[in-house]
């Protein structure tokens, strides 16, 4: 079955901020097992001006939702990631036609999904924040030197994060900071697998820099 034929439900998105359809769109991507309502609260702490859209992942899992099938924590199944990215892009093309700036913010599993979208089509996005998560290595998207040249990226990690494998966190940090060519902003603290107040402040400043807020 091709990605376009995968029978996911129609996307569900909760919005906050500007109602101007031409305003920059900041897409919030929740972690595995959560839903759109949990991450929409971030919008209260981010700059005014953009529209914020928290999208529900398409795969039901337990009491929440997931962006892709896993072959291990932080390791997407390539065919699953391909299918869900195609589903997401159909939604995005409807709400953000060419010319409307789009910024991705992903946490945990949502960070891997945001990373997949960015790596697969970097020219589509004004920037992406990879929060307490990994890029989707070995999952069918190109993780190549210089592949994100000039793109604005934020990578945020906690030294006590024991959810995402340390090897994947370190590989993500190294690629984004040293190899990708992106204009990478970094944030690191001693916390675990959660977004601290200080990390939110760093995220807010980064978003403001990307969208001009």
C-alpha positions as CSV (number, residue, x, y, z in Angstrom):
1,X,0.0,0.0,0.0
2,X,1.4,3.4,-1.0
3,X,1.7,6.2,1.7
4,X,-1.1,8.1,0.0
5,X,-3.5,5.1,0.4
6,X,-2.8,4.6,4.1
7,X,-6.2,4.9,5.9
8,X,-5.4,7.3,8.6
9,X,-8.3,9.5,9.9
10,X,-8.5,13.1,9.0
11,X,-6.1,15.3,11.0
12,X,-7.2,16.9,14.2
13,X,-5.6,20.1,15.2
14,X,-6.1,22.6,18.0
15,X,-5.0,26.2,17.4
16,X,-4.0,29.2,19.4
17,X,-2.6,32.6,18.6
18,X,-3.3,34.5,15.4
19,X,-6.3,33.7,13.3
20,X,-4.7,35.4,10.2
21,X,-4.3,32.7,7.5
22,X,-1.1,34.5,6.3
23,X,0.6,34.6,9.8
24,X,3.5,32.3,10.3
25,X,2.4,28.8,11.3
26,X,4.1,27.1,14.2
27,X,3.2,23.4,14.3
28,X,3.4,21.7,17.7
29,X,4.0,17.9,17.6
30,X,3.4,16.1,20.9
31,X,5.3,13.1,22.3
32,X,4.3,9.4,22.0
33,X,1.2,8.5,23.9
34,X,0.0,12.1,24.3
35,X,-2.3,14.2,22.2
36,X,-2.6,17.7,20.8
37,X,-4.1,19.3,24.0
38,X,-1.0,18.5,26.0
39,X,1.4,20.4,23.8
40,X,-0.9,23.3,22.9
41,X,-0.2,24.7,26.3
42,X,3.3,25.6,25.0
43,X,1.7,28.3,22.9
44,X,0.9,30.3,26.1
45,X,4.6,30.8,26.6
46,X,5.7,31.6,23.0
47,X,5.7,34.9,21.1
48,X,2.5,36.6,19.9
49,X,2.1,36.9,16.2
50,X,2.2,33.4,14.8
51,X,-0.7,30.9,14.6
52,X,0.0,27.8,16.7
53,X,-1.4,24.5,15.6
54,X,-1.1,21.4,17.7
55,X,-1.7,18.3,15.6
56,X,-2.8,14.9,16.9
57,X,-0.6,12.1,15.7
58,X,-2.5,9.6,13.4
59,X,-1.7,6.3,15.1
60,X,-3.8,5.4,18.2
61,X,-1.6,4.0,21.0
62,X,-2.9,3.3,24.5
63,X,-4.6,6.4,25.8
64,X,-2.8,8.6,23.3
65,X,-1.3,8.8,19.8
66,X,2.0,8.1,18.0
67,X,3.6,9.5,14.9
68,X,5.1,6.2,13.6
69,X,5.6,2.6,14.5
70,X,8.8,1.9,16.4
71,X,11.5,-0.7,16.1
72,X,12.9,0.5,19.4
73,X,12.8,3.8,21.3
74,X,13.7,6.6,19.0
75,X,14.0,4.3,16.0
76,X,11.0,4.7,13.5
77,X,10.0,2.0,11.1
78,X,10.9,3.6,7.7
79,X,7.6,2.6,5.9
80,X,5.5,3.9,8.8
81,X,7.4,7.2,9.0
82,X,7.0,7.6,5.2
83,X,3.3,7.1,5.4
84,X,2.6,9.5,8.3
85,X,4.8,12.2,6.8
86,X,2.7,12.0,3.6
87,X,-0.5,12.2,5.7
88,X,0.9,15.3,7.5
89,X,2.1,17.0,4.3
90,X,-1.4,16.8,2.8
91,X,-2.8,18.6,5.9
92,X,0.0,21.2,5.8
93,X,-0.4,22.0,2.1
94,X,-4.1,22.8,2.9
95,X,-3.4,25.1,5.8
96,X,-0.1,26.6,4.7
97,X,0.1,27.2,1.0
98,X,3.5,28.1,-0.6
99,X,4.7,31.4,0.8
100,X,3.4,30.9,4.4
101,X,6.3,30.4,6.8
102,X,6.1,27.1,8.7
103,X,8.0,26.3,11.9
104,X,8.0,22.8,13.5
105,X,8.3,22.2,17.2
106,X,8.5,18.6,18.3
107,X,8.9,17.0,21.7
108,X,10.2,13.4,22.1
109,X,8.5,11.3,19.5
110,X,7.2,14.5,17.9
111,X,10.8,15.6,17.7
112,X,11.7,12.6,15.6
113,X,8.7,13.3,13.4
114,X,9.7,16.9,13.0
115,X,13.2,15.9,12.2
116,X,12.0,13.5,9.5
117,X,9.9,16.2,7.9
118,X,12.7,18.7,8.0
119,X,15.3,16.2,6.7
120,X,13.0,15.0,3.9
121,X,12.0,18.5,2.7
122,X,14.2,21.2,4.3
123,X,13.1,23.9,1.9
124,X,9.5,23.6,3.1
125,X,10.3,24.9,6.6
126,X,11.5,28.1,8.2
127,X,12.9,26.1,11.1
128,X,12.5,23.2,13.5
129,X,13.0,22.7,17.2
130,X,14.0,19.2,18.3
131,X,13.1,19.0,22.0
132,X,14.3,16.0,24.1
133,X,14.3,13.7,21.1
134,X,16.3,12.2,18.3
135,X,16.5,12.7,14.6
136,X,15.1,9.6,12.7
137,X,18.4,7.9,11.8
138,X,18.2,4.9,9.5
139,X,14.5,5.5,8.8
140,X,14.5,6.4,5.1
141,X,15.1,10.1,5.3
142,X,18.5,11.7,4.3
143,X,20.7,12.5,7.2
144,X,23.5,13.9,5.2
145,X,26.3,16.4,5.8
146,X,25.2,19.9,4.8
147,X,21.6,18.7,4.2
148,X,20.1,21.5,6.3
149,X,22.4,24.3,5.2
150,X,21.1,27.7,6.3
151,X,18.0,26.3,8.1
152,X,17.3,27.6,11.6
153,X,17.2,24.7,14.1
154,X,17.0,24.5,17.9
155,X,18.1,21.4,19.7
156,X,17.3,21.0,23.4
157,X,18.4,18.1,25.7
158,X,18.6,17.2,29.3
159,X,21.7,15.4,30.7
160,X,19.4,13.2,32.9
161,X,17.2,12.1,30.0
162,X,17.0,8.3,30.3
163,X,14.0,7.9,28.0
164,X,15.7,8.5,24.6
165,X,18.9,6.4,24.2
166,X,22.0,8.4,25.0
167,X,23.7,7.3,21.8
168,X,20.8,8.8,19.7
169,X,20.8,12.0,21.7
170,X,24.5,12.5,21.2
171,X,24.3,11.6,17.5
172,X,21.5,14.1,17.0
173,X,23.4,16.9,18.8
174,X,26.6,16.2,16.8
175,X,24.7,16.1,13.5
176,X,22.8,19.3,14.1
177,X,25.7,21.3,15.6
178,X,28.6,20.0,13.5
179,X,27.5,18.3,10.3
180,X,24.1,19.4,9.1
181,X,25.0,22.9,8.0
182,X,22.0,24.3,9.9
183,X,22.1,27.5,11.9
184,X,21.7,25.6,15.1
185,X,20.9,27.1,18.5
186,X,21.6,24.7,21.5
187,X,20.1,24.4,24.9
188,X,21.1,21.9,27.5
189,X,20.4,21.5,31.2
190,X,20.7,18.9,33.9
191,X,17.0,17.8,33.7
192,X,15.3,14.7,32.5
193,X,12.8,13.9,29.8
194,X,10.7,17.0,30.1
195,X,10.7,20.7,29.0
196,X,11.9,22.9,31.8
197,X,10.9,26.5,32.3
198,X,14.4,27.6,31.1
199,X,14.1,25.4,28.0
200,X,10.7,27.0,27.2
201,X,12.3,30.5,27.6
202,X,15.1,29.4,25.1
203,X,12.4,28.0,22.8
204,X,10.5,31.3,22.9
205,X,13.5,33.4,22.1
206,X,14.4,31.0,19.2
207,X,10.8,31.2,17.8
208,X,10.9,35.0,18.0
209,X,14.1,35.0,16.1
210,X,12.7,32.8,13.3
211,X,9.4,34.5,12.8
212,X,10.5,38.0,13.7
213,X,8.4,38.2,16.9
